Amino acid sequence: MLYLLELGFIGLCIAVLPLGWVLLRRDANKYRKLAWVTTFLTLDLIMFGGFTRLTDSGLGCPDWPGCYGTSSPFAAHADIHAAQLLLPTGPVTFVKAWIEMIHRYFAMAVGVLIITLMVMAWAKRRELKQSPWLATWLLVLVCVQGAFGAWTVTMKLQPVIVSIHLMLALTLLGSLAWLASRQMPLASVAADAGALRWRWAALLGLALLVFQIALGGWVSTNYAVLACTDFPTCQGQWIPPMDFHNGFKLWRELGKTAGGEVIPMEALVAIHWVHRTFAVVVVLYLAWLASRLRRHAALGKLSVLVLMLVLVQFATGLSNIVFQWPLLNAIAHNGGAAVLLLLLVMLNYRIRAARLVQELEAAPVASGLMDQADLSARQKPLSTAEPAAAPLGAPTGPA
């Protein structure tokens, strides 16, 4: 249909801006630059998706991918006006329609960038000396993500669908960070054998964070943030009455039980209380982990950022309760979780890259210097089997 072509053209026009910026840069490695730009824009898209959900704009256009079968709220003016007259504070208004469609436009633009990354990965696979399958996986992932975006609308914000949509977006962000990091040369990684023994602890930290984000997504999609309005107690009790069965029943409509009845407050309290309680575990573990890892040259700067962001996340989560869920604070809390995930992926990646640096530097020639082939290898990106990390502020000279 014509409006689908119009939507595709809008997404392409938006994608041309970052693509043009990458091409005009003097950076010799355009693929690396595009990977980082796409990662950054995906993070922005996730934050705007949180804004869309928090402003109740998820059904601003009640069909998909367009708005009342058109490519923009301009063309759907009559339908939106009729819906707004019927329910002035309902899910369909002009403002909400624009918020929802802007989110979709930028999602299509990110899709175009990921398609470009995949095409470049296959075309330059010999030059990059990397398997292109990770970039191909990104395209598959963004297509699945788009399908869940459609189901989010057509299934009327069913909590489990919205939560999966969120987790897929974060999986896409982490995968992009992994792809972008492995484009950096090994020379950017400081050799630190002591950091290698923390690889399982860092992986556990990432797993704990992912689970906590899933719990947070479940709180948000069920609108359970204000189920407990006091702290550190909930409903005036340390362990209030809770309904875990209905609270964590996955397949049900928004605001209802699996039987179609209005979900009880005790179920929302259970959702909120579990997220709040597990947050203490995650904050303590990540703070401990970051404080230990910052002693290592290869991980120091990233670890400090993780430690700072963990404290900020705790503060924004607490202020959501104290100040009754203000919009900007809620967006900051959602965005902070995504940035923290990004940092932990990079931290895990850097530990893995440090292992290869150690292997290269443990192979000296008779003169006591590294073999020239190894020195050359350190200037090239890692292969799929042995990727290299490139966190912010990494050293630029050989370790």
Buried (B, 14 or more C-beta within 10 A) or exposed (E): EEBEEBBBEBBBEBBEEBBEEBEEEEEEBBBBBBBBBBBBBBBBBBBBBBBBBBBBBBBBBBBBBBBBEBBBBEBBBEBBEEBBEEEEEEBBBBEBBBBBBBBBBBBBBBBBBBBBBBEBBEEBBEEBEBEBEBBBBBBEBBEBBBEBBBBBBEBBBBBBBBBBBBBBBBBBBBBBBBBBBBBBBBBBBBBBBEBBEBBEBBBEBBEBBBEBBBBBBBBBBBBBBEBBBEEEEBBEEEEBEBBBEBBBBEEBBBEBBEEEEEBBBBBBBBBBBBBBEBBEEBBEBBBEBBEEBBEBBBBBBBBBBBBEBBBBBBBBBBBBBEEEBEEEBBBBBBBBBBBBBBBBBBBBBBBBBBBBBBEBBEEEEEEEEBEEEBBEBBEBBBBEEBBBBBBEEBEEEBB
